[in-house]
Amino acid sequence: MIKFGTGGWRAVIGDEFTKENIQILAKALADKMHAEKATEKGIVLGYDRRFLSKEAMQWAGMVFAKEGITAYLINKSAPTPLVMFYVMKHELPYGMMITASHNPALYNGIKVFTAGGRDADEIQTSDIENYIENITDIPVEEMEYERALEQGLIQEIYPLNEYLDEIISAVDMKKIREAGLKVALDPMYGVSETSLKIILLTARCDVETIHERHDTLFGGKLPAPTATTLRALQNYVLDKNCDIGIATDGDADRIGVIDDRGRFLHPNDILVLLYYYLVKYRNWRGPVVRNICTTHTLDRLAEKFGESCYEVPVGFKHISAKMYATGAVIGGESSGGLTVRGHIKGKDGIYAAALLVEMMAVTGKKLSEIFDDIEAECGKIYMEERDYKFNQEKKDRIKKTLLEAKELPELPFEVEKVSYLDGSKVYFKNGGWVTARFSGTEPLLRIFCEMPGEEEAKQVCGIYERFLEL
């Protein structure tokens, strides 16, 4: 029942996300660590603000303790990037985060990180699944929590300061202090408020926050920073004349931004802005990495800088691996996750937010002005995104048509090539593209289309809708 997707294992609370399954997964990872002789340094575990997250972390910790593996439990709800940072900084073989990231409130899950603070790749997660299949003694044995504490096999820690110090040392705090920026924060009832406030207040920003309280239902909304979910932040930025509005998803590894005009900046725009800034203003050199659903403006920008843009499948593990292989400046995805060279090997919405604030301070420009500069250099392209739910019968039919028979609809634009790297992606000779793929974290078919004109993008999505009978 425990299967990893592109962002870890996620399941409905009380259905598959149960104490028994959580401890089975922990036992499987413990068995893997024993087999690899990677138990000496222990494992770090963190949790977000979802229902049962803290308890799930403790249940997993009790299994590691029983296996003689020291479990370092972060004893307050924390951002996912903190766990990744701790694995990297303290050279641990593995880390575990209890979170379902941006999924609806009825979900919870577990992300596993490997040496260097990377997202576990398919080889690692497949290995864990194999260990799971070999577990026959259920329920899994555990050590009583207080006893594990007494024996030092569970150690409660709160390493937030060293993580924040790393970010503070990596951004130009002096320039930010001089800029006197006004920032609105929307943690979306998640875990980013403390981290972002400490960084921004240290830089003497004027900071105001909405949706900061602990609410396991996330205010009845999806804890994902999108144009739909950030309308309150948009209004706040305009009403209070803020320079920027910053939002993060439930576990703070993804970012959403409202600019000074109250416009929602798509994650694509954020990636473009930061790559532009790091190369043009910080004078960094290097390529950029994006997944198949992310804007090709990055390709245009890389070409102007004399660099390359690398395309990888969806899943941040592919981004971080390609960045490591190519020395890329930045890598990211259209869902809001990104990372920068020299930082952790995974998504970090908090670090991204700090860089955006630095960008405004260093350039002396508003976000809207910087983006206008980029569009003047690279041209404007439009993206249309659509999600569709399906039952198993419809999924099987779409899969057969699109991925097995490799059929395509009649398209009004000349096709340059078709890729099946991840789902189906058609590249047009006019520079546009369309991709259709099944989500690895939710039961959805996702269609993305980017074209020179907005109506063209909508037209292509409509053609796919009719062709696949969505």
C-alpha positions, 0 to 999 in steps of 0.5 A: 500500500506504500508507494512513492510518487514524485514528492514522497509517499502521500495518503489520506489520513486514517485510510492509508496514512496510519500508525501501522503504515508509518512504522512499516515505512520507518522499519523499511528505511531502518533495515536499508540503513542497517544493510548499508552500514549507515546507522552510525550518524543516525537520522533526522526527522521533522514535521509540519502543521498537518493533523497527526504530523507530530505524532507520526514523527514520534511513531517513526522515531520510536521504530528507529530507536528500537532498531538502535538508530539515533533519531534526531527529532525536530521538536517544533513544526518546521519547514521541509528545507530545514530537514534537508539542510540538517542532513547536508550540514551534519552529513547524515545518510538520511532524513525524513519529513512528515508532510503532504506538502501542498496536498489537501488537508485530508492528506499527510505523507512522508518525504525521504531525503538522502546524503547531501540533503537530496530528495530520494530518487526512484532508485532509493524509493524503489529500494525502500518499497522492496524492504517494505515488501519483506516486512512480515512482523506487523505491527512493527516493534517500537521502543517506548518514547520516554525510554528512548529519550532516556537512552539517547536513542531519541534526541529532541532538537531545534536547529532553526538558527543554523539554517537561518544563519546560513540563509542570512549569510547568503543574502545581502542584508546590508542592501535590504536594510537600506531599502526599507521594504514593506513585505506582506507574508502569507504562510497559508497556515503552514510553517514558514512564518517564524523563519521568514519573519526572523530573516526579514525583521533582521533586515529591517523590513516592515513585515505584516502577516496574514493566515499565521495561526495553526489550522490543520484545515488550512482555512478550508483551502488548498495550502498551495500558493496559486492565483486562486488561493492568494487573493487575500494576499493580493488585496492586502498588498494593494490595500497596504501598499506593500512592495511584495507579497510572499506566500509559501505552501504548507511545508514551505518548500514552494513559494508564491509571490504577489508583485507591487501591482497586485499581480500574481507572479507565476512560479515560472516568472519567479524562476525567470526573475531569479535567474536573470538577477543572479546572472546579470546582477550577481555576475554568476555564470552557468546554465539553468535547469527546468522540468518539462512543464516549466516556461521556455523563457528560461531557454531564451534567457540562457541563450542570451547569457550564452548558457544552456537550459536543461530539461528534465522530468517532473520531480525535484530529484531530477532538478537537483541531480541535473544541477549537480551534474551541470553546475547550474545557477538555478533549477526549478519547476512550474509548481513553485519549487526552486533551489540555487547553487550553493544552497541545499539540493532541494526546494526552499521557499524561504531562501527564494523569498530572501533572494527576491527581497535582495533583488529588489534592494540591489536593483532599486526596482520594483518586481514589475519593473524588473519583469518588464525589463526581461520581457523587453529582452526575451519577448512575451509568451503565455502559458495555459494550465488545466487539471482534470480529475479521472476515474481508473477507467478514464485513466487507462483510456487516456494512458492507452491513447496518449502514452501507449499508442502515442496518438496526437490530436490534429494540431493547427501548428507545425510540430517540430518534435514529440517527447515521451520523457515524462508524459507526452510533450509536443514542441511546435516550430513557432517556439510553443509547446504542450504537454499532458501528464499524470500527476505523481502526487494527486489523481489528476491529468495535467495539461500545460501549453505555452504559446506566443499568444494567449488565445493560441495556448487556450486553443491547444488546450481545448483541442486536447480536452476534446481529443481525450474526452476530458 
